[in-house]
Amino acid sequence: MRYRFTGIRDAPQYEPGLLSKYNNTVLDEIDGITTLRVEGRTSPSRSFDLISTKESEIDVLVGSKYKPVKLSVIYQVVAKNELSVEDVLQRFLHVFDDHPGRLRFSDVDYYYETSLENIKADGIGLTKILTCDFLCLTPYIYKDLYVKGNLFDINTDYPTSLDKITLTVAADNDFLEIRNSRTNAKMLLRVPVKAGEVITIEPSKFFAIWRGAQNLMPYLDPKSELEAFELAFLDRLESVPECNIELWAKARRLG
């Protein structure tokens, strides 16, 4: 990652109290770093695929998709001396080694899935202004959800994809079935289960299914409706045999 120094012509604008976090690191807790403001948090735009035909003077719409979202986050760096300027910058940049990552701001409880694309450092002396450009390939922002029980009682803008389901089996049975009572989408494991066992289903990981270290995917019924397995407000999951259910999900909405 390269950065260059230029002069600061105007006093930077800032949003008082704004904090930013990338994955598990609050960037404002890095000594000398302050989040000033965010630019680009607007409604995403679309691109359209058009074709021309001999029969019409008007192009025909054949498809559309959302464009990637670009954010610019402005940070201030205040170093104690010239030697510490490079140290602060390196500690700041090291945070973004893992990408894509989750970028959060303290004024909203959703996060962006993004990667740091470019950084520019302005200023001469002990105070620098960093302009960090982030690229989000998806137009959505996300929020992690947790539900204990089989009723999904969180109202979300879109149907919610599941990251993980754990089922603690309450009674012995020759198979395990979990079903959305509204859509009737179901998953069936043709394997005996015992009371007290914990079955973990991870739809976000290409539907990995585990009982401890044992992979249960070979026992998944081929008619199981994996792609349809998402939840909307007040959907209820039913299981045979009865299980204690915990859900981890990811709500999304347009940024």
PAVEX-412747 format. One record per atom (N, C-alpha, C): atom name; x, y, z. Coordinates in nm, 2 decimals. Example, Ala and Ser with C-alpha at 12.3 -4.5 7.8 and 13.67 -1.06 7.14 Angstrom:
% residues 2
   site        x        y        z
      N     1.32    -0.57     0.78
     CA     1.23    -0.45     0.78
      C     1.32    -0.33     0.78
      N     1.28    -0.22     0.71
     CA     1.37    -0.11     0.71
      C     1.29     0.00     0.79
END
This chain:
% residues 255
   site        x        y        z
      N     0.08    -0.12     0.00
     CA     0.00     0.00     0.00
      C     0.09     0.12     0.00
      N     0.07     0.21    -0.10
     CA     0.15     0.33    -0.11
      C     0.06     0.45    -0.06
      N     0.13     0.55     0.00
     CA     0.06     0.67     0.03
      C     0.16     0.79     0.00
      N     0.10     0.91    -0.02
     CA     0.19     1.02    -0.05
      C     0.14     1.14     0.04
      N     0.23     1.23     0.06
     CA     0.20     1.35     0.15
      C     0.18     1.47     0.06
      N     0.08     1.55     0.09
     CA     0.06     1.68     0.03
      C     0.02     1.78     0.14
      N     0.01     1.90     0.10
     CA    -0.03     2.00     0.20
      C    -0.17     2.00     0.23
      N    -0.21     2.04     0.35
     CA    -0.35     2.05     0.39
      C    -0.39     2.20     0.36
      N    -0.49     2.22     0.27
     CA    -0.53     2.35     0.24
      C    -0.64     2.40     0.33
      N    -0.73     2.31     0.37
     CA    -0.85     2.36     0.45
      C    -0.86     2.27     0.57
      N    -0.91     2.33     0.68
     CA    -0.94     2.25     0.80
      C    -1.04     2.14     0.77
      N    -1.01     2.02     0.81
     CA    -1.09     1.90     0.78
      C    -1.23     1.91     0.85
      N    -1.33     1.87     0.77
     CA    -1.46     1.86     0.83
      C    -1.47     1.73     0.91
      N    -1.55     1.73     1.01
     CA    -1.56     1.60     1.09
      C    -1.70     1.59     1.15
      N    -1.73     1.46     1.18
     CA    -1.86     1.43     1.25
      C    -1.83     1.39     1.39
      N    -1.86     1.48     1.49
     CA    -1.82     1.46     1.63
      C    -1.88     1.33     1.68
      N    -1.79     1.26     1.75
     CA    -1.83     1.13     1.81
      C    -1.83     1.01     1.73
      N    -1.80     1.03     1.60
     CA    -1.80     0.91     1.51
      C    -1.68     0.82     1.53
      N    -1.71     0.69     1.54
     CA    -1.60     0.59     1.56
      C    -1.62     0.49     1.44
      N    -1.51     0.43     1.40
     CA    -1.51     0.33     1.30
      C    -1.44     0.20     1.35
      N    -1.48     0.09     1.30
     CA    -1.43    -0.04     1.34
      C    -1.41    -0.13     1.22
      N    -1.30    -0.19     1.21
     CA    -1.28    -0.29     1.10
      C    -1.25    -0.42     1.16
      N    -1.34    -0.52     1.13
     CA    -1.34    -0.65     1.20
      C    -1.34    -0.63     1.35
      N    -1.24    -0.67     1.42
     CA    -1.24    -0.66     1.57
      C    -1.16    -0.54     1.62
      N    -1.12    -0.45     1.53
     CA    -1.03    -0.34     1.58
      C    -1.11    -0.21     1.57
      N    -1.12    -0.14     1.68
     CA    -1.18     0.00     1.68
      C    -1.06     0.09     1.64
      N    -1.07     0.15     1.52
     CA    -0.96     0.22     1.46
      C    -0.92     0.35     1.55
      N    -1.02     0.40     1.61
     CA    -1.00     0.52     1.70
      C    -0.92     0.49     1.83
      N    -0.91     0.36     1.86
     CA    -0.83     0.32     1.97
      C    -0.68     0.30     1.94
      N    -0.65     0.31     1.81
     CA    -0.51     0.32     1.77
      C    -0.46     0.46     1.81
      N    -0.35     0.46     1.89
     CA    -0.30     0.59     1.94
      C    -0.27     0.68     1.83
      N    -0.34     0.80     1.83
     CA    -0.31     0.90     1.73
      C    -0.42     0.91     1.61
      N    -0.51     0.81     1.61
     CA    -0.61     0.80     1.50
      C    -0.74     0.85     1.54
      N    -0.81     0.93     1.46
     CA    -0.94     0.98     1.49
      C    -1.02     0.97     1.36
      N    -1.14     0.91     1.36
     CA    -1.23     0.91     1.25
      C    -1.30     1.05     1.24
      N    -1.28     1.11     1.12
     CA    -1.34     1.24     1.10
      C    -1.48     1.24     1.03
      N    -1.49     1.16     0.92
     CA    -1.62     1.16     0.85
      C    -1.62     1.04     0.75
      N    -1.74     1.02     0.70
     CA    -1.76     0.91     0.60
      C    -1.83     0.98     0.48
      N    -1.78     0.95     0.36
     CA    -1.84     0.99     0.24
      C    -1.88     0.87     0.15
      N    -2.00     0.89     0.09
     CA    -2.04     0.78     0.00
      C    -2.15     0.69     0.05
      N    -2.20     0.73     0.17
     CA    -2.31     0.64     0.22
      C    -2.45     0.69     0.16
      N    -2.46     0.66     0.03
     CA    -2.58     0.70    -0.04
      C    -2.65     0.57    -0.10
      N    -2.77     0.59    -0.15
     CA    -2.84     0.47    -0.21
      C    -2.76     0.42    -0.33
      N    -2.74     0.29    -0.34
     CA    -2.66     0.23    -0.45
      C    -2.73     0.26    -0.59
      N    -2.65     0.26    -0.69
     CA    -2.71     0.28    -0.82
      C    -2.70     0.15    -0.90
      N    -2.77     0.14    -1.01
     CA    -2.78     0.02    -1.10
      C    -2.71     0.05    -1.23
      N    -2.66    -0.06    -1.29
     CA    -2.62    -0.06    -1.43
      C    -2.72    -0.14    -1.51
      N    -2.74    -0.11    -1.63
     CA    -2.84    -0.18    -1.71
      C    -2.77    -0.24    -1.84
      N    -2.82    -0.36    -1.87
     CA    -2.77    -0.42    -1.99
      C    -2.88    -0.40    -2.10
      N    -2.84    -0.34    -2.21
     CA    -2.93    -0.31    -2.32
      C    -2.88    -0.37    -2.45
      N    -2.98    -0.41    -2.53
     CA    -2.94    -0.45    -2.67
      C    -3.02    -0.38    -2.77
      N    -2.97    -0.36    -2.89
     CA    -3.04    -0.29    -3.00
      C    -3.09    -0.40    -3.09
      N    -3.21    -0.37    -3.15
     CA    -3.27    -0.46    -3.24
      C    -3.30    -0.38    -3.37
      N    -3.31    -0.46    -3.48
     CA    -3.34    -0.39    -3.61
      C    -3.49    -0.35    -3.61
      N    -3.57    -0.42    -3.54
     CA    -3.71    -0.40    -3.54
      C    -3.75    -0.27    -3.46
      N    -3.67    -0.22    -3.38
     CA    -3.71    -0.11    -3.29
      C    -3.60    -0.01    -3.28
      N    -3.64     0.12    -3.27
     CA    -3.54     0.22    -3.24
      C    -3.51     0.24    -3.10
      N    -3.58     0.17    -3.01
     CA    -3.56     0.17    -2.87
      C    -3.48     0.05    -2.82
      N    -3.38     0.07    -2.74
     CA    -3.30    -0.04    -2.69
      C    -3.39    -0.13    -2.60
      N    -3.36    -0.25    -2.59
     CA    -3.43    -0.35    -2.51
      C    -3.35    -0.38    -2.38
      N    -3.42    -0.37    -2.27
     CA    -3.36    -0.40    -2.14
      C    -3.35    -0.55    -2.12
      N    -3.23    -0.61    -2.10
     CA    -3.22    -0.75    -2.08
      C    -3.17    -0.79    -1.94
      N    -3.13    -0.69    -1.87
     CA    -3.09    -0.72    -1.73
      C    -3.04    -0.60    -1.66
      N    -3.02    -0.61    -1.53
     CA    -2.96    -0.50    -1.45
      C    -2.90    -0.55    -1.33
      N    -2.81    -0.48    -1.27
     CA    -2.75    -0.52    -1.14
      C    -2.70    -0.39    -1.07
      N    -2.69    -0.41    -0.94
     CA    -2.63    -0.30    -0.86
      C    -2.48    -0.28    -0.89
      N    -2.44    -0.16    -0.89
     CA    -2.30    -0.13    -0.90
      C    -2.23    -0.15    -0.77
      N    -2.10    -0.17    -0.77
     CA    -2.03    -0.17    -0.64
      C    -2.04    -0.04    -0.57
      N    -2.03    -0.04    -0.44
     CA    -2.04     0.08    -0.36
      C    -1.90     0.12    -0.32
      N    -1.87     0.25    -0.33
     CA    -1.74     0.30    -0.29
      C    -1.76     0.40    -0.17
      N    -1.68     0.38    -0.06
     CA    -1.69     0.47     0.05
      C    -1.55     0.53     0.07
      N    -1.55     0.65     0.11
     CA    -1.43     0.72     0.15
      C    -1.44     0.76     0.30
      N    -1.34     0.71     0.38
     CA    -1.34     0.74     0.52
      C    -1.22     0.83     0.55
      N    -1.24     0.94     0.61
     CA    -1.14     1.04     0.64
      C    -1.09     1.03     0.78
      N    -0.96     1.01     0.80
     CA    -0.91     0.99     0.94
      C    -0.80     1.10     0.96
      N    -0.79     1.14     1.08
     CA    -0.68     1.23     1.12
      C    -0.58     1.15     1.20
      N    -0.45     1.18     1.17
     CA    -0.34     1.12     1.24
      C    -0.26     1.23     1.31
      N    -0.25     1.22     1.44
     CA    -0.16     1.31     1.52
      C    -0.05     1.23     1.59
      N     0.07     1.25     1.54
     CA     0.18     1.18     1.59
      C     0.26     1.26     1.70
      N     0.33     1.19     1.78
     CA     0.41     1.26     1.89
      C     0.54     1.32     1.83
      N     0.59     1.26     1.74
     CA     0.72     1.31     1.67
      C     0.73     1.25     1.53
      N     0.82     1.30     1.46
     CA     0.84     1.25     1.32
      C     0.86     1.10     1.31
      N     0.93     1.05     1.40
     CA     0.96     0.90     1.40
      C     0.83     0.82     1.42
      N     0.74     0.87     1.50
     CA     0.62     0.80     1.52
      C     0.51     0.81     1.41
      N     0.53     0.90     1.32
     CA     0.43     0.91     1.21
      C     0.43     0.78     1.13
      N     0.54     0.73     1.09
     CA     0.54     0.61     1.01
      C     0.49     0.49     1.10
      N     0.52     0.49     1.23
     CA     0.48     0.38     1.31
      C     0.32     0.38     1.32
      N     0.26     0.50     1.34
     CA     0.12     0.50     1.35
      C     0.06     0.46     1.21
      N     0.11     0.50     1.10
     CA     0.06     0.46     0.97
      C     0.07     0.31     0.95
      N     0.18     0.25     0.99
     CA     0.20     0.11     0.97
      C     0.10     0.03     1.06
      N     0.08     0.07     1.18
     CA    -0.02     0.00     1.27
      C    -0.16     0.02     1.21
      N    -0.19     0.13     1.16
     CA    -0.32     0.16     1.10
      C    -0.34     0.06     0.98
      N    -0.24     0.06     0.89
     CA    -0.25    -0.02     0.76
      C    -0.26    -0.17     0.79
      N    -0.19    -0.21     0.90
     CA    -0.19    -0.35     0.93
      C    -0.33    -0.41     0.96
      N    -0.41    -0.32     1.01
     CA    -0.55    -0.37     1.04
      C    -0.62    -0.42     0.92
      N    -0.59    -0.37     0.80
     CA    -0.66    -0.41     0.68
      C    -0.60    -0.52     0.60
      N    -0.50    -0.59     0.67
     CA    -0.44    -0.71     0.60
      C    -0.54    -0.82     0.57
      N    -0.64    -0.83     0.66
     CA    -0.74    -0.93     0.63
      C    -0.86    -0.87     0.56
      N    -0.88    -0.92     0.44
     CA    -0.99    -0.86     0.35
      C    -1.05    -0.96     0.26
      N    -1.17    -0.95     0.22
     CA    -1.26    -0.84     0.27
      C    -1.29    -0.85     0.42
      N    -1.33    -0.74     0.48
     CA    -1.36    -0.74     0.62
      C    -1.49    -0.66     0.64
      N    -1.52    -0.65     0.77
     CA    -1.65    -0.58     0.81
      C    -1.61    -0.44     0.87
      N    -1.66    -0.34     0.80
     CA    -1.64    -0.20     0.84
      C    -1.77    -0.15     0.90
      N    -1.75    -0.10     1.02
     CA    -1.87    -0.05     1.10
      C    -1.85     0.09     1.14
      N    -1.96     0.16     1.16
     CA    -1.95     0.30     1.21
      C    -2.05     0.31     1.33
      N    -2.01     0.40     1.43
     CA    -2.08     0.40     1.55
      C    -2.22     0.46     1.54
      N    -2.26     0.52     1.43
     CA    -2.39     0.59     1.42
      C    -2.49     0.50     1.35
      N    -2.46     0.37     1.32
     CA    -2.55     0.28     1.26
      C    -2.51     0.14     1.30
      N    -2.61     0.05     1.32
     CA    -2.58    -0.08     1.38
      C    -2.57    -0.19     1.26
      N    -2.55    -0.14     1.14
     CA    -2.52    -0.23     1.03
      C    -2.37    -0.22     0.99
      N    -2.32    -0.31     0.92
     CA    -2.18    -0.30     0.87
      C    -2.17    -0.33     0.72
      N    -2.06    -0.28     0.66
     CA    -2.03    -0.31     0.52
      C    -1.93    -0.42     0.51
      N    -1.94    -0.50     0.41
     CA    -1.84    -0.60     0.37
      C    -1.76    -0.54     0.26
      N    -1.63    -0.51     0.29
     CA    -1.55    -0.43     0.21
      C    -1.40    -0.46     0.21
      N    -1.33    -0.40     0.12
     CA    -1.18    -0.41     0.12
      C    -1.13    -0.27     0.10
      N    -1.01    -0.24     0.16
     CA    -0.94    -0.11     0.14
      C    -0.88    -0.11     0.01
      N    -0.92    -0.02    -0.08
     CA    -0.87    -0.01    -0.21
      C    -0.76     0.09    -0.23
      N    -0.76     0.20    -0.16
     CA    -0.66     0.30    -0.18
      C    -0.65     0.39    -0.06
      N    -0.54     0.45    -0.04
     CA    -0.52     0.54     0.07
      C    -0.43     0.66     0.03
      N    -0.47     0.78     0.07
     CA    -0.39     0.90     0.04
      C    -0.36     0.97     0.17
      N    -0.24     1.01     0.20
     CA    -0.21     1.09     0.32
      C    -0.17     1.23     0.28
      N    -0.24     1.33     0.34
     CA    -0.21     1.47     0.31
      C    -0.16     1.53     0.44
      N    -0.07     1.62     0.42
     CA    -0.01     1.70     0.53
      C     0.14     1.68     0.55
      N     0.20     1.78     0.60
     CA     0.34     1.78     0.63
      C     0.36     1.81     0.78
      N     0.44     1.73     0.85
     CA     0.45     1.75     0.99
      C     0.39     1.64     1.07
      N     0.34     1.67     1.19
     CA     0.30     1.57     1.28
      C     0.15     1.54     1.27
      N     0.08     1.62     1.19
     CA    -0.07     1.59     1.17
      C    -0.09     1.56     1.02
      N    -0.15     1.44     1.00
     CA    -0.18     1.40     0.86
      C    -0.33     1.37     0.85
      N    -0.39     1.39     0.73
     CA    -0.52     1.35     0.70
      C    -0.52     1.23     0.60
      N    -0.58     1.12     0.64
     CA    -0.58     1.00     0.56
      C    -0.72     0.99     0.49
      N    -0.72     0.97     0.36
     CA    -0.84     0.95     0.29
      C    -0.83     0.80     0.24
      N    -0.92     0.72     0.30
     CA    -0.92     0.57     0.28
      C    -1.04     0.54     0.19
      N    -1.01     0.48     0.07
     CA    -1.12     0.44    -0.02
      C    -1.15     0.29     0.00
      N    -1.27     0.26     0.02
     CA    -1.31     0.12     0.04
      C    -1.41     0.08    -0.07
      N    -1.39    -0.04    -0.12
     CA    -1.48    -0.10    -0.22
      C    -1.57    -0.21    -0.17
      N    -1.70    -0.19    -0.19
     CA    -1.80    -0.29    -0.14
      C    -1.86    -0.35    -0.27
      N    -1.84    -0.48    -0.29
     CA    -1.89    -0.54    -0.41
      C    -2.04    -0.56    -0.40
      N    -2.09    -0.57    -0.28
     CA    -2.24    -0.58    -0.27
      C    -2.30    -0.45    -0.22
      N    -2.42    -0.41    -0.27
     CA    -2.48    -0.29    -0.23
      C    -2.54    -0.29    -0.09
      N    -2.54    -0.41    -0.03
     CA    -2.61    -0.42     0.10
      C    -2.52    -0.39     0.22
      N    -2.58    -0.35     0.33
     CA    -2.52    -0.35     0.46
      C    -2.59    -0.45     0.54
      N    -2.51    -0.50     0.65
     CA    -2.55    -0.62     0.72
      C    -2.56    -0.60     0.87
      N    -2.63    -0.69     0.93
     CA    -2.64    -0.69     1.08
      C    -2.65    -0.83     1.13
      N    -2.57    -0.87     1.23
     CA    -2.57    -1.00     1.28
      C    -2.69    -1.02     1.38
      N    -2.76    -1.13     1.37
     CA    -2.87    -1.15     1.46
      C    -2.85    -1.29     1.53
      N    -2.91    -1.29     1.65
     CA    -2.91    -1.42     1.73
      C    -3.05    -1.44     1.78
      N    -3.10    -1.56     1.76
     CA    -3.24    -1.59     1.81
      C    -3.23    -1.73     1.89
      N    -3.27    -1.73     2.01
     CA    -3.28    -1.85     2.09
      C    -3.42    -1.90     2.09
      N    -3.45    -2.02     2.03
     CA    -3.58    -2.07     2.01
      C    -3.62    -2.08     1.86
      N    -3.73    -2.14     1.84
     CA    -3.76    -2.17     1.70
      C    -3.85    -2.06     1.62
      N    -3.88    -1.95     1.69
     CA    -3.96    -1.85     1.63
      C    -3.86    -1.73     1.59
      N    -3.86    -1.70     1.46
     CA    -3.78    -1.58     1.41
      C    -3.86    -1.46     1.42
      N    -3.85    -1.39     1.54
     CA    -3.94    -1.28     1.57
      C    -3.87    -1.14     1.55
      N    -3.78    -1.13     1.45
     CA    -3.71    -1.01     1.42
      C    -3.75    -0.97     1.28
      N    -3.81    -0.84     1.28
     CA    -3.86    -0.79     1.15
      C    -3.75    -0.73     1.07
      N    -3.72    -0.79     0.95
     CA    -3.61    -0.75     0.87
      C    -3.66    -0.71     0.73
      N    -3.59    -0.62     0.66
     CA    -3.63    -0.57     0.53
      C    -3.64    -0.68     0.42
      N    -3.55    -0.77     0.43
     CA    -3.54    -0.88     0.33
      C    -3.54    -1.01     0.40
      N    -3.58    -1.12     0.33
     CA    -3.56    -1.25     0.39
      C    -3.42    -1.27     0.43
      N    -3.40    -1.34     0.55
     CA    -3.27    -1.34     0.61
      C    -3.20    -1.47     0.59
      N    -3.08    -1.47     0.55
     CA    -3.00    -1.59     0.53
      C    -2.94    -1.63     0.66
      N    -2.93    -1.76     0.68
     CA    -2.88    -1.82     0.81
      C    -2.73    -1.85     0.80
      N    -2.66    -1.80     0.90
     CA    -2.52    -1.84     0.91
      C    -2.50    -1.97     0.98
      N    -2.58    -1.99     1.09
     CA    -2.56    -2.12     1.17
      C    -2.69    -2.15     1.24
      N    -2.72    -2.28     1.25
     CA    -2.83    -2.33     1.33
      C    -2.77    -2.44     1.42
      N    -2.80    -2.43     1.55
     CA    -2.76    -2.55     1.64
      C    -2.89    -2.61     1.69
      N    -2.89    -2.74     1.69
     CA    -3.01    -2.81     1.74
      C    -2.96    -2.91     1.85
      N    -3.01    -2.89     1.97
     CA    -2.98    -2.98     2.08
      C    -3.09    -3.08     2.09
      N    -3.06    -3.21     2.05
     CA    -3.17    -3.31     2.04
      C    -3.23    -3.34     2.17
      N    -3.36    -3.35     2.18
     CA    -3.43    -3.37     2.31
      C    -3.47    -3.52     2.32
      N    -3.47    -3.60     2.22
     CA    -3.51    -3.74     2.23
      C    -3.45    -3.82     2.12
      N    -3.42    -3.95     2.14
     CA    -3.36    -4.03     2.04
      C    -3.46    -4.05     1.92
      N    -3.40    -4.06     1.80
     CA    -3.48    -4.08     1.68
      C    -3.40    -4.14     1.57
      N    -3.46    -4.20     1.47
     CA    -3.39    -4.26     1.36
      C    -3.35    -4.16     1.26
      N    -3.40    -4.03     1.26
     CA    -3.36    -3.93     1.17
      C    -3.38    -3.79     1.23
      N    -3.33    -3.69     1.16
     CA    -3.35    -3.55     1.21
      C    -3.41    -3.47     1.09
      N    -3.52    -3.40     1.12
     CA    -3.58    -3.32     1.01
      C    -3.60    -3.18     1.07
      N    -3.57    -3.07     1.00
     CA    -3.60    -2.94     1.04
      C    -3.67    -2.87     0.92
      N    -3.78    -2.80     0.95
     CA    -3.87    -2.75     0.85
      C    -3.92    -2.61     0.88
      N    -3.93    -2.52     0.78
     CA    -3.99    -2.39     0.80
      C    -4.14    -2.41     0.78
      N    -4.22    -2.39     0.89
     CA    -4.36    -2.42     0.88
      C    -4.44    -2.33     0.79
      N    -4.38    -2.21     0.75
     CA    -4.45    -2.13     0.65
      C    -4.43    -2.17     0.51
      N    -4.30    -2.19     0.47
     CA    -4.27    -2.22     0.33
      C    -4.26    -2.37     0.31
      N    -4.26    -2.45     0.41
     CA    -4.24    -2.60     0.41
      C    -4.11    -2.64     0.35
      N    -4.01    -2.55     0.34
     CA    -3.88    -2.59     0.30
      C    -3.82    -2.67     0.42
      N    -3.75    -2.78     0.38
     CA    -3.70    -2.87     0.49
      C    -3.56    -2.92     0.46
      N    -3.50    -2.97     0.56
     CA    -3.38    -3.05     0.55
      C    -3.39    -3.18     0.63
      N    -3.35    -3.29     0.57
     CA    -3.37    -3.42     0.63
      C    -3.24    -3.49     0.64
      N    -3.20    -3.53     0.76
     CA    -3.08    -3.61     0.78
      C    -3.12    -3.75     0.81
      N    -3.08    -3.84     0.73
     CA    -3.12    -3.98     0.75
      C    -3.01    -4.05     0.83
      N    -3.00    -4.01     0.95
     CA    -2.90    -4.07     1.04
      C    -2.96    -4.07     1.19
      N    -2.94    -4.18     1.26
     CA    -2.99    -4.18     1.40
      C    -2.93    -4.07     1.49
      N    -3.01    -4.01     1.57
     CA    -2.96    -3.91     1.67
      C    -3.01    -3.95     1.81
      N    -2.93    -3.90     1.90
     CA    -2.96    -3.93     2.04
      C    -2.98    -3.80     2.12
      N    -3.06    -3.82     2.23
     CA    -3.09    -3.70     2.32
      C    -2.96    -3.65     2.37
      N    -2.95    -3.52     2.37
     CA    -2.83    -3.45     2.42
      C    -2.73    -3.41     2.31
      N    -2.74    -3.48     2.20
     CA    -2.64    -3.45     2.09
      C    -2.67    -3.31     2.03
      N    -2.56    -3.24     1.99
     CA    -2.58    -3.11     1.93
      C    -2.54    -3.12     1.78
      N    -2.63    -3.09     1.70
     CA    -2.61    -3.09     1.55
      C    -2.60    -2.94     1.51
      N    -2.49    -2.91     1.43
     CA    -2.46    -2.78     1.39
      C    -2.47    -2.77     1.24
      N    -2.56    -2.68     1.19
     CA    -2.58    -2.66     1.04
      C    -2.53    -2.52     1.01
      N    -2.44    -2.51     0.91
     CA    -2.38    -2.39     0.87
      C    -2.41    -2.36     0.72
      N    -2.53    -2.30     0.70
     CA    -2.57    -2.27     0.56
      C    -2.47    -2.18     0.48
      N    -2.41    -2.09     0.56
     CA    -2.32    -1.99     0.49
      C    -2.19    -2.06     0.45
      N    -2.16    -2.18     0.49
     CA    -2.04    -2.25     0.45
      C    -2.07    -2.37     0.36
      N    -2.15    -2.34     0.26
     CA    -2.19    -2.44     0.16
      C    -2.26    -2.56     0.23
      N    -2.34    -2.52     0.33
     CA    -2.42    -2.62     0.41
      C    -2.33    -2.73     0.47
      N    -2.24    -2.69     0.55
     CA    -2.17    -2.79     0.63
      C    -2.26    -2.83     0.75
      N    -2.26    -2.96     0.78
     CA    -2.34    -3.01     0.89
      C    -2.25    -3.10     0.97
      N    -2.25    -3.07     1.10
     CA    -2.16    -3.14     1.19
      C    -2.23    -3.20     1.32
      N    -2.18    -3.31     1.36
     CA    -2.22    -3.36     1.50
      C    -2.08    -3.38     1.57
      N    -2.04    -3.28     1.64
     CA    -1.90    -3.27     1.69
      C    -1.81    -3.26     1.57
      N    -1.72    -3.35     1.56
     CA    -1.62    -3.35     1.45
      C    -1.67    -3.44     1.33
      N    -1.79    -3.50     1.34
     CA    -1.84    -3.59     1.24
      C    -1.91    -3.51     1.13
      N    -1.88    -3.53     1.01
     CA    -1.94    -3.46     0.90
      C    -2.07    -3.54     0.86
      N    -2.19    -3.47     0.87
     CA    -2.31    -3.54     0.85
      C    -2.37    -3.52     0.71
      N    -2.29    -3.44     0.62
     CA    -2.34    -3.42     0.49
      C    -2.37    -3.54     0.41
      N    -2.30    -3.65     0.42
     CA    -2.33    -3.77     0.35
      C    -2.47    -3.83     0.38
      N    -2.53    -3.79     0.49
     CA    -2.66    -3.84     0.54
      C    -2.78    -3.74     0.50
      N    -2.74    -3.63     0.43
     CA    -2.84    -3.53     0.39
      C    -2.93    -3.59     0.28
      N    -3.06    -3.59     0.29
     CA    -3.15    -3.64     0.19
      C    -3.13    -3.55     0.07
      N    -3.12    -3.60    -0.05
     CA    -3.10    -3.52    -0.17
      C    -3.22    -3.43    -0.21
      N    -3.33    -3.45    -0.15
     CA    -3.45    -3.37    -0.18
      C    -3.45    -3.25    -0.08
      N    -3.36    -3.24     0.01
     CA    -3.36    -3.13     0.10
      C    -3.34    -2.99     0.02
      N    -3.42    -2.89     0.07
     CA    -3.43    -2.77     0.00
      C    -3.33    -2.66     0.06
      N    -3.21    -2.68     0.02
     CA    -3.10    -2.60     0.08
      C    -3.11    -2.45     0.04
      N    -3.13    -2.43    -0.09
     CA    -3.13    -2.29    -0.14
      C    -3.25    -2.21    -0.08
      N    -3.36    -2.27    -0.05
     CA    -3.48    -2.20    -0.01
      C    -3.48    -2.18     0.14
      N    -3.37    -2.22     0.21
     CA    -3.37    -2.22     0.36
      C    -3.33    -2.08     0.41
      N    -3.42    -1.99     0.41
     CA    -3.40    -1.86     0.47
      C    -3.53    -1.82     0.55
      N    -3.52    -1.72     0.63
     CA    -3.63    -1.69     0.73
      C    -3.68    -1.54     0.70
      N    -3.81    -1.53     0.72
     CA    -3.87    -1.40     0.72
      C    -3.94    -1.38     0.86
      N    -3.99    -1.26     0.88
     CA    -4.05    -1.23     1.01
      C    -4.16    -1.32     1.05
      N    -4.15    -1.38     1.17
     CA    -4.24    -1.47     1.23
      C    -4.24    -1.61     1.17
      N    -4.14    -1.64     1.09
     CA    -4.12    -1.78     1.05
      C    -4.09    -1.87     1.17
      N    -4.14    -1.99     1.16
     CA    -4.11    -2.08     1.27
      C    -4.05    -2.21     1.22
      N    -3.94    -2.25     1.29
     CA    -3.87    -2.38     1.25
      C    -3.93    -2.49     1.34
      N    -3.96    -2.60     1.28
     CA    -4.01    -2.72     1.35
      C    -3.91    -2.83     1.33
      N    -3.89    -2.91     1.43
     CA    -3.80    -3.02     1.42
      C    -3.85    -3.15     1.46
      N    -3.81    -3.26     1.40
     CA    -3.84    -3.40     1.44
      C    -3.71    -3.47     1.45
      N    -3.67    -3.52     1.57
     CA    -3.75    -3.51     1.70
      C    -3.74    -3.36     1.75
      N    -3.81    -3.33     1.86
     CA    -3.80    -3.20     1.92
      C    -3.66    -3.16     1.96
      N    -3.62    -3.04     1.93
     CA    -3.49    -2.99     1.96
      C    -3.49    -2.85     2.02
      N    -3.39    -2.82     2.10
     CA    -3.37    -2.68     2.14
      C    -3.29    -2.61     2.03
      N    -3.34    -2.50     1.97
     CA    -3.29    -2.44     1.86
      C    -3.23    -2.31     1.89
      N    -3.11    -2.28     1.83
     CA    -3.05    -2.15     1.83
      C    -3.01    -2.11     1.69
      N    -3.03    -1.98     1.66
     CA    -3.01    -1.93     1.52
      C    -2.91    -1.82     1.52
      N    -2.82    -1.82     1.43
     CA    -2.74    -1.70     1.40
      C    -2.76    -1.67     1.25
      N    -2.80    -1.54     1.23
     CA    -2.84    -1.50     1.10
      C    -2.78    -1.37     1.06
      N    -2.79    -1.32     0.94
     CA    -2.74    -1.20     0.89
      C    -2.85    -1.12     0.81
      N    -2.90    -1.02     0.88
     CA    -3.00    -0.93     0.81
      C    -2.93    -0.84     0.71
      N    -3.00    -0.80     0.61
     CA    -2.94    -0.71     0.51
      C    -3.04    -0.61     0.46
      N    -2.99    -0.49     0.42
     CA    -3.07    -0.39     0.36
      C    -2.98    -0.31     0.27
      N    -3.04    -0.24     0.18
     CA    -2.96    -0.15     0.09
      C    -2.90    -0.04     0.18
      N    -2.77    -0.01     0.15
     CA    -2.70     0.09     0.22
      C    -2.75     0.23     0.19
END
